[in-house]
Every structure is written in structure tokens, then in C-alpha cells.
Amino acid sequence: MANKWNERYSSETYAYGEEPNEYLRQQLQHLASGKILFPAEGEGRNAVFAARSGWDVSAFDLSTEGRKKALLLAEKNKVKIDYTSGTLPEVSYAPEQFDAIALIYAHFPADIKSQFHKILAGYLRKGGTIIFEAFSKNHIGYKARNEKVGGPSELDVLFSIDEIRNDFPDFDIIELTETEVNLKEGTYHDGTGSVIRFVGRKN
């Protein structure tokens, strides 16, 4: 898996662009800045945006090439981010360390994604916020019509509303919806897709 992402991120251009995800941009406007974690952060577009917005940013990804690109983007934008290479069992954060966690197209393998969500929830302080956007199970049909929209091809890696509700049981739901979006995020998110959006506050 690391080889796939290292190959994708080895190009000089940014696979998903340099601008942040629009849903993340909207949601951060509603929160006071603090400590935020970006799992599976890739080339750093969202982490760098949060740092530019005054957040103390941590991020991780299994791709070493992604980390290199993220640090270059941070330097270009004159901000600092704490970016670790590794998978979730390898990276080490403290319980309730973060005020927010942003899961933006963080598609983990099917057999561990719910476990990873529960681990990540433990890193969030009480009253902290999860911001989540990723492809829904119905996205399979959208990708079949347009490969350029991207996203996983394995149904079990995609998400449903019920899965998110079950993975984050100790959260007040601010928003949890499945919706159609038109993505213009670099080469690999280009077109109309179906996503799950979730904002939750930890009890």
C-alpha cells in the first residue's frame, strides 16, 4: 500500500491539488483554533491550510513521499506542521491530546477502519470535534461512470451513515449526511461523487 501512494506522490505536481478540501475549510471556520490531527494526510494540503488558519497541526501518513511534499508545501506557505511517517499503530499520540481530528478521504483497509476510528477518538479531548468527509458506498456507481472522480473500488473500504454512527458512539452528531459533491481536487478527485459528511462533538 505504501508503494502505491509513494508512486502517486512522487510527481512534482500535487495529486489532489494544493488547496484544502472545501468541507474542511467550511467547518474550521466554526471552531476556535487549537490542536488538530490529520490522519492519512498525504501531501499536506489540509494540514497546511489549518496551520495557516492558526491551528497547531499534527499529521501522519504511511507515504514518505507524501510527507516530503507536505513539508515542502508548509515551507512554501511559511507555516510549520508536525508530520510523522507511519501507520496508526506506529504513530504515538496522547489520550485527549487534540481539540479536533480531520478525517478527509482517510480510507483505511476494511478490516481495521472501525478499530482505527475508535483509536483516533481516544486522541480527542472531551468536547473536541471530528470533521469527516469520505466516499460513500454508493460512490461505486459514480466511479464506474467516471474514473477521474477517484476513490477506492472496494465496497467495504467505503462508508455508510450507519458505520459512522457505530464507529463514533460517544459523539453528539452535529451533521451526518450522505450527499453528492462535485470535486475539483487535483488530478485524482475530478468529477461528481457521493460522500459521507460527519461532524461530531465528543461527550
C-alpha positions in Angstrom: 0.0 0.0 0.0 2.8 2.4 0.8 4.4 1.8 -2.6 1.1 2.8 -4.3 1.0 6.1 -2.5 4.7 6.8 -2.8 4.4 6.4 -6.5 1.3 8.7 -6.7 3.0 11.4 -4.7 6.4 11.2 -6.4 5.4 13.7 -9.1 6.3 17.3 -8.8 2.7 18.3 -9.0 0.3 17.7 -6.2 -2.0 14.7 -6.8 -5.0 16.3 -5.1 -4.0 19.9 -5.5 -2.6 22.4 -3.0 -5.9 23.9 -1.9 -7.8 22.4 1.1 -10.9 20.3 1.0 -13.9 22.6 0.8 -15.9 20.9 3.6 -12.9 21.1 5.9 -12.5 24.8 5.1 -16.1 25.4 5.9 -16.1 23.5 9.2 -12.8 25.0 10.6 -14.5 28.4 10.3 -16.9 27.4 13.1 -14.1 26.3 15.5 -11.7 28.1 17.7 -8.2 27.1 16.8 -6.3 24.6 18.9 -4.5 21.3 18.4 -5.7 19.3 15.3 -4.7 15.9 13.9 -4.8 14.9 10.2 -4.6 11.1 9.7 -3.7 9.8 6.3 -2.8 13.4 5.3 -1.0 12.7 2.0 0.7 15.7 0.5 -0.5 18.1 3.2 -3.0 20.4 1.6 -5.4 20.3 4.5 -2.8 20.4 7.2 -1.1 23.4 5.7 -4.4 25.2 5.4 -5.2 24.6 9.1 -1.7 25.8 10.1 -2.3 29.0 8.0 -5.5 29.4 9.9 -3.8 29.4 13.3 -4.0 25.7 14.3 -1.3 23.7 16.0 -1.1 20.9 13.4 0.0 17.2 13.6 -0.4 14.8 10.7 0.7 11.3 9.7 0.6 9.1 6.6 2.2 5.8 5.6 3.7 7.6 2.5 7.2 9.0 2.9 6.8 10.8 -0.4 3.6 12.4 0.9 5.4 13.7 3.9 8.2 15.2 1.8 5.6 17.0 -0.4 3.7 18.2 2.7 6.8 19.7 4.3 7.6 21.5 1.0 4.1 22.9 0.9 4.3 24.0 4.5 7.6 25.8 3.8 6.1 27.4 0.7 3.3 28.8 2.9 5.6 29.8 5.7 4.0 27.5 8.3 5.1 24.5 10.4 3.4 21.2 10.7 4.4 18.1 12.8 4.2 15.4 10.2 5.1 11.7 11.0 5.5 8.9 8.6 3.8 5.6 9.6 0.5 3.9 10.2 -1.8 4.4 13.1 -0.4 1.6 15.3 3.1 3.0 14.8 2.5 6.7 15.5 2.1 7.7 19.1 -0.2 10.4 20.4 -1.5 11.0 23.9 -5.1 10.4 25.1 -7.2 13.5 24.6 -4.3 15.3 23.0 -6.3 17.1 20.3 -9.1 19.6 20.1 -10.1 18.4 16.6 -9.4 15.5 14.2 -10.0 15.8 10.5 -10.6 12.6 8.5 -10.6 13.8 4.9 -10.7 10.9 2.5 -9.0 8.7 5.0 -10.0 5.3 3.6 -8.4 2.7 5.8 -8.4 -1.1 5.0 -11.9 -2.6 5.6 -10.7 -5.0 8.4 -9.2 -2.2 10.5 -11.1 1.0 9.7 -13.6 0.8 12.6 -10.7 0.0 15.0 -8.7 2.9 13.7 -11.7 5.3 14.2 -12.0 4.2 17.8 -8.3 4.7 18.4 -8.5 8.1 16.9 -11.5 9.0 19.0 -9.4 8.4 22.1 -6.9 11.0 21.0 -9.7 13.6 21.1 -10.5 15.6 24.2 -14.0 15.7 25.6 -15.8 18.5 23.7 -13.5 18.0 20.8 -14.7 17.8 17.2 -14.4 15.2 14.4 -14.6 16.5 10.9 -15.1 13.7 8.3 -15.6 13.5 4.6 -15.0 10.4 2.6 -16.7 8.4 -0.2 -19.9 6.6 0.5 -20.7 3.0 -0.6 -22.9 4.5 -3.3 -19.8 6.1 -4.8 -19.1 2.8 -6.6 -21.7 3.8 -9.3 -20.2 7.3 -9.7 -16.7 5.9 -10.2 -18.0 3.4 -12.8 -19.3 6.3 -14.8 -16.2 8.5 -14.3 -12.9 7.0 -13.2 -11.4 10.5 -12.8 -13.5 11.2 -9.7 -11.3 8.7 -7.9 -11.8 6.8 -4.7 -11.5 3.2 -3.7 -13.0 0.4 -5.8 -13.6 -1.9 -2.8 -17.1 -1.5 -1.4 -16.0 -2.5 2.2 -13.5 0.4 2.2 -16.3 2.9 1.5 -18.6 4.3 4.2 -22.2 4.3 5.2 -24.1 6.5 7.7 -24.7 3.6 10.0 -21.0 2.7 10.0 -20.0 6.2 11.1 -22.7 6.2 13.8 -21.5 2.9 15.1 -17.8 3.9 15.0 -18.3 7.1 16.9 -21.0 6.2 19.5 -19.8 8.7 22.1 -20.3 11.8 20.0 -23.1 14.3 19.6 -23.9 14.4 15.9 -23.8 17.9 14.6 -24.1 16.7 11.0 -24.2 13.2 9.5 -25.4 13.0 5.9 -24.8 11.4 2.5 -24.6 13.8 -0.3 -23.5 14.3 -3.9 -20.5 16.6 -4.4 -18.6 18.0 -7.4 -14.9 17.6 -6.7 -12.2 19.6 -8.3 -9.2 18.5 -6.2 -6.2 17.9 -8.5 -5.9 15.0 -10.9 -7.4 12.3 -8.8 -10.6 13.9 -7.5 -12.2 15.3 -10.6 -15.9 14.9 -11.0 -19.2 14.2 -9.3 -19.2 11.7 -6.4 -21.1 10.5 -3.4 -19.7 11.2 0.1 -20.5 10.8 3.8 -20.1 14.0 5.8 -19.9 14.0 9.5 -19.2 16.5 12.2 -19.4 15.2 15.8 -18.6 16.5 19.2 -17.2 14.1 21.8 -19.1 13.6 25.0 
